[in-house]
Amino acid sequence: MNITFRQLQVFEAVARLLSFTRAAEALHLSQPAVSMQITQLEGQIGLPLFEQLGKKVFLTEAGRELYHYSRVIAAQLDEAKSVFEALKGISHGHLNIAVASTANYFAARLLAAFAKQHGGVTFSLDVTNRETLLQRLINNDTDLVIMGKPPDELDLEAEAFTDNPLVIIAAPDHLLAGQHAIPLARLQQESFVVREPGSGTRIAMERFFNEQGIHLVTGMEMTSNEAIKQAVEAGLGLGIVSIHTLMLELETRRLVALDVQGLPILRHWYVVYRRGKRLSPAAVAFRQFVLDNAHALLGGDRATPSAGK
């Protein structure tokens, strides 16, 4: 077989996304160009790699086999790239960073501060939800991830670097605004705007209130912190968000953080990567930079949990 690496790259994108259109967008190619590469690859192998049923694309048995090998080859090339970057030192290199959507409020500051010390390092920053972050870690698709604590059962290194307090927010004219030491039980009389199931904030919120025997009324679910803040500001209920998302709203008094007994819910931010992953010099330097400097740059306290899981 005379298969090119470009064909494997195109195939891997289509197989991962199960869409020729989305693969073309991800690779910055036209859809006909993607289709041509797949057709040529199938001609080299002598077997169909995809089948289309209605509007959905599925991998054939041959496609599933090739998808496995394409990922192994890509991982080996990434490892070779890391070795070459190590020979050049941290004045060069590229960092592939993925962060939880909530962490996006400070991730740019961390990268900007790091870039001042390592001007030759370039970055790719992916902002996404917790489920996608975990999948990217499982697939080894990223160098480092910044997120809440991942599940213990995954084979990951997770190191806490700063606190992530969750607070309850309200519109400034809400009945509870300005009150002190609000009992937790009082919150059961209110309606809450919450994040979608599976998000780190939602998991921490539900765990905390379940442990306290408190049942919250959830009137609306939102897929972003911005949507929650706008809904709360409009008077649609109370919300629970990370304090790191509220700097502007608190300064301008568009929102207020309620003084509730037992709150904030204290979580932590972690820098996470695959256990056993061979980090490039740039990734090693950024990880250490985050652990040493993030708490000061974010104006908070350094996290106290021990490193690791």
ZILIN-V896329 format. One record per backbone hydrogen bond with DSSP energy under -1.0 kcal/mol. CO is the residue of the C=O (numbers start at 0). NH is the residue of the N-H. Records with the same first field share a line. If there is no record, write none. Layout:
CO=NH, NH
//
This chain:
3=7
4=8
5=9
6=10
7=11
8=12
9=13
10=14
11=15
12=16
13=17
18=22
19=23
20=24
21=25
22=26
23=28
29=33
30=34
31=35
32=36
33=37
34=38
35=39
36=40
37=41
38=42
39=43
40=44
41=45
48=59
50=57
52=55
55=52
57=50
59=63
60=64
61=65
62=66
63=67
64=68
65=69
66=70
67=71
68=72
69=73
70=74
71=75
72=76
73=77
74=78
75=79
76=80
77=81
78=82
79=83
80=84
81=85
82=86
83=87
84=88
88=91
92=121
94=123
95=142, 143
96=125
97=145
98=127
101=104
102=105, 106
105=109
106=110
107=111
108=112
109=113
110=114
111=115
113=116, 117
117=120
121=94
123=96
125=98
127=100
128=132
129=133
130=134
131=135
132=136
133=137
134=138
135=140
143=97
144=271
145=99
146=269
150=153
153=155
154=274
156=272
157=307
158=270
161=268
164=242
165=264
166=240
167=257
168=238
169=255
170=173
173=176
175=178
181=260
183=186
184=187
185=188
186=189
190=237
191=218, 219
193=221
195=198
198=202
199=203
200=204
201=205
202=206
203=207
204=208
205=209
206=210
207=211
208=213
209=212
216=191
219=193
223=227
224=228
225=229
226=230
227=231
228=232
229=233
230=235
231=234
237=192
238=168
240=166
241=244
242=245
245=249
246=250
247=251
248=253, 254
255=169
257=259
258=181
259=262
264=165
266=163
268=160
269=146
270=158
271=144
272=156
273=276
276=278
279=283
280=284
281=285
282=286
283=287
284=288
285=289
286=290
287=291
288=292
289=293
292=296
293=297
294=299
300=162
//
